[in-house]
Amino acid sequence: MSHIQHVSKHLNDVFFGGNWTASNVKDTITPITLKEAHHKIKDCNTIAVLVFHINYYVEGILPIFKGGGLEIRDKYSFDAPEFKTEQDWEGYKTKVLKNAQLLVDKVNKLSDVIIFEPFVDEKYGNYYRNLNGLIEHTHYHLGQIAILKKLTSKS
């Protein structure tokens, strides 16, 4: 398996399953209701905000695979919209998973040669660093979501 195939597989696994943690975004967020997603526990982010935050970076790097630039800014990464209805929330979860699948497909089509090339600009490091970072970032926040989900179901 090539470097890019490994990265693509790990990206797919964190969103759709098959990783050694036995935890993934799809299975974790799918059953979460709007009420649970907005449930506030002390000073923690809500599940809705964390799902938005994960997707912010996925959605933010997708334009790069079409020749675009990196337009996202960390300071906006927690500015989640207010999901007012269950339909809004369900639609957003669907969007998150579609974006993830689109990214997996884009990464899977990359040449293995590009994996260690600069990601947009040398100051951001290479493709490997950024894609692996996105995977680690997603696992980190997925863990938070899993904990909040447990705490929310007990309140």
N, C-alpha and C positions, 0 to 999 in steps of 0.2 A: 504494500500500500504506500502511496506517495505521501509526502508531507501534507499537501493540500487535501488529499482524501482523508487523512487522519483528522485534520482540523475540521473539515466538513462533517465528519462523523460525530465528533465531540459536540459540535454546534447542534447538530440534529438531535443528539442524545439528551442534551440539557433541556431542549424544548419539547421533545416528543417521546423520550424514553429510550431505554437500552443502556444507560450508563451504570457504572458500578455502584452509584449512590442509591439506585432504585427510586429516584425522585426526578420529576420533570415538570416543566411549566404547565403543559397541557393538562395532565392529570391533577395537578395541584389547584389550578385556577378554575377549571371547568365547573365544578360543583359549587363554587362560591357565589352566594347571592349578593345582590346590591347592598342589602342591610349589613351583611358580614363584611363586605368590601369597604364600607364606610365606617364600620365600628372603630371608634377611637379608644386606644388603650394608653393611658398616661401620655407621655410625650413621644410615643412611637409614631412613625408614619402609618397611615392606614394601608390596608392591602391594595386598595384602588390606586393610591399614590405609588406604591412600589411596583405594581404592574405597569403603570404609566412610565415609571422611571426605567424599567427594563426595556420597554418598547421604544422609549425616546432614543436610546443609543442604536438599537437595531434599525429603526426608521431613519435615523440620522446618517448612518453610513451607507444605506442602500444607494443613494445618488452617486457615490464614488464608483460603483460598479457599472454605471452608465456614463462615466467620464466626467461626472460632476465633482464639486468640491465638498469640503467638510464645513457645513454651515451651522451645525449645532453648537451650543455653548452650555457648559456644565451648570451655569447659574440658572438655567431654565429647566433643568432635568427633573425637577420635582414639582413643576407647575401643572399638575394634573387638572383636566377639566372636571367640572362637577357632573357626575353621571346622575341624572334626575330620575330615570325610570329603569326598571329591570331590563327593558328592551335596549336602552342606551348601553347598559353595562354588558349585556350579552353580545351586542354588536361590537363593542370595544374588544372584548376577549377574542372574538372571531378575528378581528383586525390584527391583534397581536400575534396570533398563531399564523395568519396568512403572511404577515411581514417576516416572521421567523422562517417560514418555509421558503419564501422568496429569497431570503438571505442565504439559506442553506443551498438552494439551487444555484445562486450566483457564485458562491464560493466553490462549489463543486465543479463549476465550469472553468475556474481559473487554471492557468498553466502552473505546474509545480515551480517553474522558474521564477514566478512573481512573488512567491511566499516570503522571500527575504529581501525583496525590493522595498524602497520607501513607500509608506502609506500616505498618499497625497503629498506630503512634505517630509523631508528627513527629520524635522523636529518631532514628528509623531512616531518615529520608529518605523518598523517594517510591517508588512501585512500579518506575519505570524504573531508579532507582539500584540497588535491591535485585535486580531480575531481571538487569540488565546485570552487576552484581557477581557474581551466581551463575554467569553464563556465563563471565566472565573467570576466576573461581576454578576452574571446571571445566577450562577450557583449561590453566591453570597446572599443576594436578595431573595432567591427562592427559599433559602433556609429561613430568612426572616418571615416570609409569607407563611411558611409551614407552621412556624411557632405562633404567629398571630392568629392563624386559622384555628389552632388548638385552643388558644386562650379565648378567642371569640366564641367558640362553641360551648365553652364552660361558663360564659357570663350570661 
